[in-house]
Amino acid sequence: MSKSENKQQPTISQALQEAIAFLQTHQREERVAELLLLFHLGMNKTELLMNMRESMDPVLYAAFRKDVEEHVETGIPLQHLTGEEEFLGRRFYVNRDVLIPRPETEELVLGVEKLIQQQLAGQDLTIADIGTGSGIIATSLKLAFPVAEVIATDISERALLIAKSNSRTLGASIHLKQGSYLEPLRQLEKRVNVLVSNPPYIDEADKENMTDTVKNFDPSLALFADDNGLAAYKEIISGLSDVLAFPAIAAFEIGWQQGTAVRDLLVEKFPSAEVEVRQDINGKDRMVFAWIQE
């Protein structure tokens, strides 16, 4: 990334345009430049626009340049450079031990909230988030339903440390338990009336088609699953009878080609359940919701 030709320290505008050009040349998303600049300057978009002609502090400029160059060279995600990502209007800490929160998961959480309001309004709630990662689902649902008991499980101890930090920072009291899928609920002898999961669902064979930003930085444990990506769903759904307190809601984030398969697993297990495959904002199958009364 070539330095500004100005002998003086570049303005914020010049630093931004320089970074955008560098990202474009190396086929990286140009929006990374603005987002990194906002982070390093500690400004919002309005403040940035108002200060475009101001000279950039040399220390901040050097740090900004370093991050842009590292992103281009390695593909390191923006969120790993800043250490945070927004989810439903809240800031969550993230690192290489957890998946970076994505907009599709926001839709899953909002769908669960609406189903709870429709089907379980006024009832005592026990909610489980299976494979919690950074704790975004568990924390968001606890803040939406403060009196609910929320249990968050993950096989990764490091992920649970991140989830603990996020939940405490945001003032959400959740119960964290380490273990594989439903095993922590069995150990706690807990039955829940809401179970949510965004499990690993990518087939290992698809790894070669993924961007370096994902495959080299997101934890493989949270990405890949056997059996064409369906192994986690099969294990969780087969054990639901052991952990659900009926009537209950079960909700899953899925890969865009897995809607029919996951729906069929739920219907086979609970023939009378109301099961819906729902699309995300991009028109792709992304969520499966089940209302199970038996």
C-alpha positions as CSV (number, residue, x, y, z in Angstrom):
1,M,0.0,0.0,0.0
2,S,1.8,3.1,-1.2
3,K,2.0,6.1,1.1
4,S,0.2,9.3,0.1
5,E,2.3,11.5,-2.1
6,N,1.6,14.4,0.1
7,K,4.7,15.5,2.1
8,Q,2.3,16.4,4.9
9,Q,0.3,13.8,6.8
10,P,-2.6,12.7,4.5
11,T,-6.1,13.8,5.2
12,I,-8.7,11.3,6.3
13,S,-10.1,11.5,2.8
14,Q,-6.8,10.7,1.2
15,A,-6.1,7.8,3.5
16,L,-9.5,6.4,2.7
17,Q,-9.1,6.7,-1.1
18,E,-5.6,5.2,-0.9
19,A,-6.9,2.2,1.0
20,I,-9.9,1.7,-1.3
21,A,-7.6,1.7,-4.4
22,F,-5.3,-0.8,-2.7
23,L,-8.2,-3.1,-1.9
24,Q,-9.6,-2.9,-5.4
25,T,-6.2,-3.7,-6.9
26,H,-6.0,-6.9,-4.9
27,Q,-9.7,-8.0,-5.4
28,R,-10.7,-7.4,-1.8
29,E,-14.0,-5.7,-0.7
30,E,-13.5,-1.9,-0.7
31,R,-15.9,-1.4,2.2
32,V,-13.3,-2.8,4.5
33,A,-11.4,0.5,4.1
34,E,-14.2,2.6,5.5
35,L,-15.0,0.2,8.3
36,L,-11.4,0.0,9.4
37,L,-11.1,3.7,9.3
38,L,-14.1,4.2,11.4
39,F,-12.7,1.8,13.9
40,H,-9.3,3.4,14.2
41,L,-10.7,6.9,14.3
42,G,-13.4,6.0,16.8
43,M,-16.0,7.8,14.7
44,N,-19.4,7.1,13.3
45,K,-20.2,7.6,9.6
46,T,-21.5,11.2,10.1
47,E,-18.4,12.2,12.0
48,L,-16.2,10.7,9.4
49,L,-17.9,12.7,6.6
50,M,-17.6,15.9,8.7
51,N,-13.9,15.4,9.2
52,M,-12.7,14.2,5.8
53,R,-10.4,17.2,5.2
54,E,-8.7,16.9,8.6
55,S,-5.1,15.5,8.7
56,M,-4.9,12.0,10.0
57,D,-3.0,11.3,13.2
58,P,0.3,9.6,12.1
59,V,0.0,6.8,14.7
60,L,-3.6,6.1,13.7
61,Y,-2.6,6.3,10.0
62,A,0.2,3.7,10.5
63,A,-2.1,1.3,12.4
64,F,-4.8,1.7,9.7
65,R,-2.4,1.0,6.9
66,K,-1.0,-2.0,8.7
67,D,-4.5,-3.5,9.1
68,V,-5.5,-2.9,5.5
69,E,-2.2,-4.5,4.3
70,E,-2.7,-7.6,6.6
71,H,-6.2,-8.0,5.3
72,V,-5.0,-8.0,1.7
73,E,-2.1,-10.3,2.3
74,T,-3.8,-12.9,4.5
75,G,-7.5,-12.5,4.1
76,I,-7.9,-12.0,7.9
77,P,-11.5,-10.9,8.5
78,L,-12.2,-7.3,9.4
79,Q,-13.8,-8.5,12.6
80,H,-10.6,-10.2,13.8
81,L,-8.7,-6.9,13.2
82,T,-11.3,-4.9,15.2
83,G,-12.2,-7.7,17.7
84,E,-15.9,-7.0,17.4
85,E,-19.0,-7.5,15.3
86,E,-22.5,-6.0,15.6
87,F,-25.4,-8.4,16.1
88,L,-29.0,-7.1,16.5
89,G,-27.6,-3.6,17.4
90,R,-25.2,-4.9,20.1
91,R,-21.4,-5.2,19.9
92,F,-20.0,-8.7,20.5
93,Y,-16.3,-9.6,21.0
94,V,-15.1,-12.2,18.5
95,N,-11.8,-13.9,17.7
96,R,-10.5,-17.0,15.9
97,D,-12.1,-19.3,18.4
98,V,-15.7,-18.4,17.3
99,L,-17.7,-17.8,14.2
100,I,-18.2,-14.2,13.2
101,P,-21.9,-13.3,13.7
102,R,-23.8,-13.1,10.4
103,P,-27.0,-11.4,9.4
104,E,-28.7,-14.8,8.7
105,T,-28.4,-15.7,12.4
106,E,-30.1,-12.4,13.3
107,E,-33.1,-13.6,11.3
108,L,-33.1,-16.9,13.1
109,V,-33.1,-15.1,16.5
110,L,-35.9,-12.8,15.5
111,G,-37.9,-15.7,14.2
112,V,-37.5,-17.5,17.5
113,E,-38.6,-14.4,19.4
114,K,-41.7,-14.1,17.3
115,L,-42.6,-17.8,17.8
116,I,-42.2,-17.5,21.5
117,Q,-44.5,-14.5,21.6
118,Q,-47.1,-16.4,19.5
119,Q,-46.9,-19.9,21.1
120,L,-45.4,-19.6,24.6
121,A,-46.5,-16.1,25.8
122,G,-46.8,-15.9,29.5
123,Q,-45.2,-19.3,30.2
124,D,-42.1,-20.0,32.1
125,L,-39.3,-20.3,29.6
126,T,-36.2,-22.5,29.5
127,I,-34.1,-21.8,26.4
128,A,-31.1,-23.8,25.2
129,D,-28.6,-22.6,22.6
130,I,-26.7,-25.6,21.3
131,G,-23.3,-24.7,20.0
132,T,-23.3,-21.2,21.3
133,G,-19.9,-20.0,20.0
134,S,-19.6,-16.3,20.9
135,G,-22.9,-16.5,22.7
136,I,-24.9,-14.2,20.3
137,I,-28.0,-16.3,20.3
138,A,-28.2,-17.1,24.0
139,T,-27.3,-13.5,25.0
140,S,-29.8,-12.0,22.6
141,L,-32.6,-14.3,23.7
142,K,-31.9,-13.6,27.4
143,L,-32.0,-9.9,26.8
144,A,-35.3,-10.3,24.9
145,F,-36.8,-12.5,27.6
146,P,-35.1,-11.5,30.9
147,V,-37.0,-13.9,33.2
148,A,-36.2,-16.9,31.0
149,E,-33.6,-19.4,32.1
150,V,-31.1,-19.6,29.2
151,I,-28.5,-22.5,28.9
152,A,-25.7,-22.2,26.3
153,T,-23.6,-25.2,25.4
154,D,-20.5,-25.7,23.3
155,I,-17.8,-28.3,23.0
156,S,-15.1,-25.7,22.8
157,E,-13.9,-24.3,26.1
158,R,-12.4,-21.3,24.4
159,A,-15.7,-20.5,22.7
160,L,-17.4,-20.6,26.1
161,L,-15.0,-18.1,27.5
162,I,-15.9,-15.7,24.7
163,A,-19.6,-16.4,25.3
164,K,-19.1,-15.7,29.0
165,S,-17.3,-12.4,28.3
166,N,-20.0,-11.2,25.9
167,S,-23.0,-12.2,28.1
168,R,-21.4,-10.4,31.1
169,T,-20.5,-7.3,29.2
170,L,-24.1,-7.1,27.9
171,G,-25.7,-7.9,31.2
172,A,-27.2,-11.2,30.3
173,S,-27.1,-13.9,33.0
174,I,-26.9,-17.3,31.1
175,H,-25.8,-20.7,32.2
176,L,-22.8,-22.0,30.2
177,K,-22.0,-25.7,30.0
178,Q,-19.3,-27.5,28.1
179,G,-20.1,-30.6,26.0
180,S,-21.2,-32.0,22.7
181,Y,-24.6,-31.0,21.4
182,L,-27.3,-32.2,23.8
183,E,-25.0,-33.9,26.3
184,P,-24.8,-30.9,28.7
185,L,-28.6,-30.8,28.9
186,R,-28.7,-34.5,29.8
187,Q,-26.0,-34.0,32.4
188,L,-28.0,-31.1,33.9
189,E,-31.2,-33.2,33.7
190,K,-32.8,-30.2,32.0
191,R,-35.8,-30.1,29.8
192,V,-36.3,-27.0,27.7
193,N,-39.3,-25.5,25.8
194,V,-37.1,-23.6,23.3
195,L,-34.1,-25.1,21.6
196,V,-32.1,-23.2,19.1
197,S,-29.0,-24.2,17.2
198,N,-26.7,-22.9,14.5
199,P,-24.5,-26.0,14.3
200,P,-21.7,-26.9,11.8
201,Y,-23.4,-27.7,8.5
202,I,-20.8,-27.4,5.7
203,D,-19.7,-30.5,3.9
204,E,-15.9,-30.9,4.1
205,A,-15.9,-31.3,0.3
206,D,-17.0,-27.7,-0.1
207,K,-14.0,-26.3,1.7
208,E,-12.0,-25.7,-1.5
209,N,-14.8,-23.4,-2.8
210,M,-14.7,-21.2,0.3
211,T,-12.9,-17.8,0.6
212,D,-9.7,-17.6,2.5
213,T,-11.3,-15.2,4.9
214,V,-13.6,-18.0,6.1
215,K,-11.7,-21.3,5.7
216,N,-8.4,-19.9,7.1
217,F,-9.9,-18.0,10.1
218,D,-13.3,-19.4,11.2
219,P,-12.9,-22.4,13.5
220,S,-13.3,-25.7,11.5
221,L,-15.1,-27.2,14.5
222,A,-18.0,-24.7,14.0
223,L,-18.0,-25.0,10.2
224,F,-17.8,-28.6,9.0
225,A,-19.9,-31.7,9.5
226,D,-19.9,-35.2,8.1
227,D,-22.8,-36.8,6.2
228,N,-23.1,-34.0,3.6
229,G,-23.2,-31.5,6.4
230,L,-26.2,-33.1,8.1
231,A,-24.4,-35.0,11.0
232,A,-25.1,-32.3,13.6
233,Y,-28.8,-32.1,12.8
234,K,-29.2,-35.8,12.9
235,E,-27.6,-36.1,16.3
236,I,-29.5,-33.2,17.8
237,I,-32.9,-34.0,16.4
238,S,-32.6,-37.7,17.3
239,G,-32.2,-36.7,20.9
240,L,-34.8,-34.0,21.2
241,S,-37.3,-36.2,23.0
242,D,-34.8,-36.5,25.9
243,V,-34.5,-32.7,26.4
244,L,-37.7,-31.0,25.3
245,A,-40.5,-30.0,27.6
246,F,-43.6,-30.1,25.4
247,P,-45.1,-28.1,23.8
248,A,-41.8,-26.8,22.5
249,I,-40.0,-24.8,19.8
250,A,-37.0,-26.1,17.9
251,A,-35.2,-23.8,15.5
252,F,-32.1,-24.3,13.4
253,E,-30.0,-22.3,11.0
254,I,-29.2,-24.4,7.9
255,G,-27.2,-24.4,4.7
256,W,-29.2,-23.1,1.8
257,Q,-29.6,-26.6,0.3
258,Q,-30.5,-28.4,3.5
259,G,-34.1,-27.2,4.1
260,T,-35.8,-30.3,2.9
261,A,-33.4,-32.7,4.6
262,V,-33.7,-31.0,8.0
263,R,-37.5,-30.6,7.7
264,D,-37.8,-34.4,6.9
265,L,-35.6,-35.3,10.0
266,L,-38.0,-33.3,12.2
267,V,-41.2,-34.7,10.6
268,E,-39.8,-38.2,10.9
269,K,-39.1,-37.7,14.6
270,F,-42.3,-35.7,15.3
271,P,-44.9,-36.6,12.7
272,S,-47.5,-34.1,14.1
273,A,-45.1,-31.2,14.4
274,E,-45.6,-28.0,12.4
275,V,-42.4,-27.5,10.5
276,E,-41.5,-24.6,8.4
277,V,-38.5,-23.9,6.2
278,R,-37.9,-20.2,6.0
279,Q,-35.8,-18.2,3.6
280,D,-33.4,-15.4,4.5
281,I,-33.4,-11.9,3.1
282,N,-31.5,-13.2,0.0
283,G,-34.3,-15.7,-0.8
284,K,-32.3,-18.8,0.2
285,D,-33.5,-21.5,2.6
286,R,-31.7,-20.6,5.8
287,M,-33.9,-21.5,8.8
288,V,-36.1,-24.3,10.0
289,F,-38.7,-23.8,12.7
290,A,-40.7,-26.5,14.4
291,W,-43.6,-26.2,16.8
292,I,-43.8,-29.6,18.6
293,Q,-46.8,-30.3,20.9
294,E,-46.3,-34.0,21.7
